């Protein structure tokens, strides 16, 4: 069942499982939900990368495949043990104390909701009482958030890459994070049950002060509050996002991207708060290149159409030399447009990186 209101006798959250998935994630999450026991002591947060303008049916899918109650995440709703909460489209799912918050903060890796901010906020709120779980996905999303979970003393479980429909996210996590278990999705529930019986405390444990040692890739919670509007140089009013300035610009807002190495995981942030991993920045950059090239094709073909009209008018006015010149320029541009079209269409061929 998918519910909005929770039973009053459900105990408050003592420990969290944050599950992230992207491409191939519906299938992986369905198998994960089937394996969760009815007496699970954890609260489960699920973040699937979905289209911002779409309506997710994931809560209904998980409800049909889990013995645990499934809820759509709601603002300021308390977290309850033994319940599953699914992130809403176009809102980050964050945790503060034992409460959910839905945020319109900048996208991370081109997604909102995104896996990394959910993991990061859970680690900050629950410390060692967090388990980060990463399932199927095509790129390297989630690795930075898992590093935050480990840094706070929590545990990390990764889907067996050989089982995942898309193994990019699990394999990236294995490269960058010291994981506690690599399992097929059907076995993760039993692993959580064994761990919860041994490690979930009677109350939320003390949380380490992550703010004192924030890695440079951590976006500011409220960048606007850090602005110095009296600074004589406008560049001095930009909040410090950490890292070194790069030649790259943010695919979302066009601002300068600052790069940093987070335990071997390259991350890029702009001053607004958009964040990208290396894989996600590469994908966004590829889209920008394709858009720019198609814009060039369209501009050239517009120019050909204008030259054709000018040649037609010149013929009507008896200016044969001008008409011939316009026609020749048009033929040259048609040839260049065909070459550019062929280059764009072959840009992402089978041998493309």
Helices and strands as residue ranges (DSSP letters): E 2-3, E 16-21, H 25-34, E 43-48, H 58-63, E 69-72, E 83-86, E 92-96, E 99-103, H 115-126, G 127-129, E 130-134, H 143-151, E 155-159, H 168-176, E 181-183, H 185-199, G 210-213, G 223-226, G 234-237, E 244-249, E 256-262, E 265-269, E 275-277, H 278-316, H 320-345
